[in-house]
Amino acid sequence: MASGRWGWIVPDGLWEIARPLLPPARVRPQGGGVTNIDDEAVFAAIVYVLVSGCAWRVLPPCFGASKSTVHRRFVIWSKAGLWGRLHQKIVQLLDEQNLIDLSRAVLDSAHVRAKKGGELTGPSPVDRGKPGSKMHVLSDADGLPLRVGLSAANTHDSQALKPMLSHFHMGANPTRANRSPAALQADKAYDIPHLRRWLWGKHIGVRIARKGIDSSERLGRRRGVIERTMPWLTGYRRLNHRYERKPGNYLAFLGLAAALCCYKRCLKLTMQDTV
């Protein structure tokens, strides 16, 4: 369901969650007061870029802000960590409704071609050595993206496990505060002895496929949720390729996409409960 002026691109209620998280508006250097920008229109324009995959320079004029203004505000908001905070706020709302399933978490990655190079890119082993990056996703047992990350394409998947799981806990629900996943599901790329010991030390069960022992068919039955999550994210066309030279900007779009995935799931589940 969507409504309002920008309801055709921004899900109903999302702006109300995002607005309190915005950084303070900048003041003009000449002392002319706060820059006069319609924040809601800029937010809708950024969502449009993510969804459509269009370049900033071909942004439609219907948003009422110049392309440079929208891009500048996107950079300001990204540096302020808006998209990560929005994502975590929505995850918190889901957790408050007992809609996060931490009976297990699932970790996986996907390769993305980096059209313009930049930091956190490297020769992709699955794309004939062309420059690329990897998006890393940690989901709950139902495939909801709880955390996202970025690395160079030639970074081994196993190196993302600790950063994605470190300091992770769900504390929104006071009856289940500081919860961690009961177990971690991952493929054979993460089958490293010291990582298994690290997870055990955090009291997280290990459901990592063992090299030369576990079949891919057995693993596939459990990994279906994360293989569904990746298309959810890459369905936002701006993520199909990495056009941003600065990794923080691509990670910002990835965080916004994760927030949208979780929020749309929240709306769907809430509507089912009210039917």
Disulfide bonds with the S-S distance in Angstrom:
none
